[in-house]
Amino acid sequence: MGLCIARSLLDKGIQVTLIDPLPPGPGPRASSDHIRLIRTPYGHQVGYQRMVHEAFGAWDRLWAELGQVHYEQTGVLLIGDEEAAWVQASLNNLGPHEARLVEDPAGLVPGLELKRGQSAWLVEEAGLLFADEILIAVAASVQEVDFIQASVAGINADRGDVRLDTGETLHADRVIVSSGAWPWPDGSPRASRMPSRQTA
């Protein structure tokens, strides 16, 4: 998120200083991974599904700006019977042309065998995001950013002060905290909350 925010601000002609304990690009960070799956079906989570629709548009704009694409559209199969609540909710929340019934699932996915009463639907708007390649490309696009490799020990958003773990204090007109999966620095609005993410 930090790199994307910095990139957006640079495009608006705003001077940006990015502070991170790690160098830009792949590494032990929340958005780093070889592959991330993106899909529109999300069961009863209509808000999340709507957000993913918007995300596809944002990714398309990024590919156009970078001049390169780090995404492979594969589609995703929904498999279930009439009692499969998650599948049925996904189908109900998708648009009328976003999912199509697959007449020959084994022809589409060799070796796939459905249980009695099950059906398969193909949703085209889904695929693989190559996360580390995206990080490398976005980092390369923000070379004008002033980068400081350090940890933030605390902030005072009202004054625009950012205190580094080196003891140095920086001043800015605006402070944006994008901490990912790491603890938020003292003084930030969400410092008392630890965000987490689990992968399966």
C-alpha positions in Angstrom: 0.0 0.0 0.0 2.8 2.4 0.9 4.4 2.2 -2.6 1.0 2.7 -4.3 0.1 5.7 -2.2 3.6 7.2 -2.9 3.1 6.6 -6.6 -0.3 8.3 -6.6 1.0 11.3 -4.7 4.0 11.6 -7.0 1.6 11.7 -10.0 0.0 14.7 -8.4 3.3 16.5 -8.1 3.6 16.0 -4.3 7.1 15.5 -2.8 7.1 12.1 -0.9 9.4 10.6 1.7 8.9 6.9 2.1 10.0 5.3 5.4 10.4 1.5 5.6 12.6 -0.8 7.6 13.0 -2.9 4.4 14.2 -1.8 1.0 11.4 -1.4 -1.6 10.4 -4.6 -3.4 9.7 -8.2 -2.4 10.6 -9.3 1.1 8.9 -10.3 4.4 6.0 -7.9 4.0 2.2 -8.3 3.9 1.9 -7.8 0.1 4.8 -10.0 -0.9 4.1 -13.4 -2.3 4.8 -15.3 -5.6 1.1 -15.5 -6.5 -2.2 -14.1 -5.1 -5.6 -15.2 -6.3 -8.1 -12.6 -7.2 -11.8 -13.5 -7.8 -15.2 -11.9 -7.8 -17.3 -14.7 -6.2 -17.4 -14.1 -2.4 -20.6 -15.8 -1.2 -22.7 -13.5 1.0 -19.9 -10.9 1.2 -21.5 -8.5 -1.3 -19.4 -5.5 -0.2 -16.2 -7.4 -0.7 -17.4 -8.7 -4.1 -18.1 -5.1 -5.2 -14.7 -4.0 -4.0 -13.0 -6.8 -6.1 -14.9 -5.5 -9.1 -13.4 -2.1 -8.5 -10.0 -3.6 -7.9 -10.0 -5.2 -11.4 -10.4 -1.7 -12.8 -7.6 -0.4 -10.6 -5.3 -3.2 -11.8 -6.1 -2.4 -15.4 -5.1 1.2 -14.9 -1.9 0.2 -13.2 -0.9 -2.2 -16.1 -1.6 0.6 -18.6 0.6 3.0 -16.6 3.4 0.5 -16.0 3.3 -0.7 -19.6 3.5 -4.3 -18.3 1.0 -6.8 -17.0 1.7 -9.1 -14.0 -1.7 -11.0 -14.1 -2.9 -14.1 -15.7 -6.7 -14.5 -16.2 -7.6 -18.2 -15.5 -11.2 -17.9 -14.4 -12.5 -19.8 -11.4 -14.9 -22.7 -11.1 -17.8 -22.8 -8.6 -18.8 -26.3 -7.8 -21.7 -27.3 -5.6 -25.3 -28.5 -5.4 -28.5 -26.6 -4.6 -27.6 -26.8 -0.8 -24.1 -25.3 -1.2 -24.9 -22.0 0.4 -21.6 -20.2 -0.5 -21.9 -21.2 -4.1 -25.6 -20.2 -4.4 -25.0 -16.9 -2.7 -22.1 -16.2 -5.1 -24.3 -17.0 -8.1 -27.1 -14.8 -6.7 -24.8 -11.9 -6.2 -22.9 -12.1 -9.5 -24.4 -10.4 -12.6 -26.5 -12.4 -15.0 -23.6 -12.9 -17.5 -20.7 -13.2 -15.0 -21.1 -17.0 -14.4 -22.0 -19.6 -16.9 -23.0 -23.2 -16.3 -20.3 -25.6 -17.6 -21.9 -28.4 -19.5 -18.7 -30.6 -19.6 -16.6 -29.9 -16.5 -14.2 -32.7 -17.3 -13.6 -31.3 -20.7 -12.6 -28.0 -19.2 -10.6 -29.5 -16.3 -9.4 -33.0 -17.3 -9.8 -35.4 -14.4 -12.4 -33.4 -12.6 -15.2 -35.5 -11.3 -18.3 -34.0 -9.8 -20.4 -35.7 -7.1 -24.0 -36.7 -7.9 -26.2 -33.6 -7.9 -23.3 -31.1 -8.3 -22.9 -28.6 -11.0 -20.0 -26.3 -12.1 -20.1 -22.7 -13.1 -17.2 -20.8 -14.7 -16.6 -17.2 -13.6 -14.2 -15.6 -16.1 -13.2 -12.6 -14.0 -10.6 -14.3 -11.8 -6.9 -15.2 -12.0 -3.4 -14.9 -10.7 -1.6 -11.8 -9.5 2.2 -12.2 -9.5 2.7 -10.2 -6.3 6.5 -10.0 -6.1 6.7 -9.0 -9.8 4.1 -6.2 -9.1 6.2 -5.0 -6.1 9.4 -4.8 -8.3 7.6 -2.9 -11.1 5.9 -0.4 -8.8 9.1 0.2 -6.8 10.9 0.9 -10.1 8.2 3.4 -11.0 8.8 5.6 -7.9 12.5 6.3 -8.2 11.8 10.0 -7.4 10.7 9.2 -3.9 13.0 10.1 -1.0 13.5 6.7 0.7 14.7 6.2 4.2 15.4 2.7 5.4 14.4 2.9 9.1 11.6 2.0 11.5 9.1 4.5 12.7 9.0 4.7 16.5 6.2 7.2 16.9 4.3 9.9 15.2 2.4 13.1 16.0 -0.1 13.5 13.2 -1.2 17.0 14.4 2.3 18.4 14.2 3.4 16.2 11.3 6.3 14.8 13.3 7.7 11.3 12.5 10.2 9.9 15.1 12.5 7.2 13.7 14.1 4.4 15.7 17.5 6.2 15.1 16.3 9.1 17.3 15.9 11.4 14.4 12.6 13.3 14.0 11.3 14.3 10.6 8.6 16.9 9.8 6.0 16.7 7.1 2.8 18.5 6.0 0.9 15.2 6.1 1.7 11.8 7.5 0.2 8.7 6.1 0.7 5.4 8.0 0.6 2.2 5.9 1.8 -0.5 8.3 0.6 -3.7 6.6 0.8 -6.6 9.0 3.2 -4.9 11.4 2.4 -3.0 14.6 1.3 0.5 14.1 3.7 3.2 15.5 2.8 5.0 18.7 0.6 8.0 18.1 -1.2 6.6 15.0 -5.0 6.2 15.2 -4.8 2.4 15.1 -1.8 1.9 17.3 -3.9 -0.1 19.8 -5.1 -2.5 17.1 -2.9 -5.2 15.6 -4.0 -6.1 12.1 -3.4 -9.7 11.0 -3.7 -11.8 8.0 -3.8 -15.6 7.7 -3.0 -17.5 4.5 -4.3 -21.0 3.8 
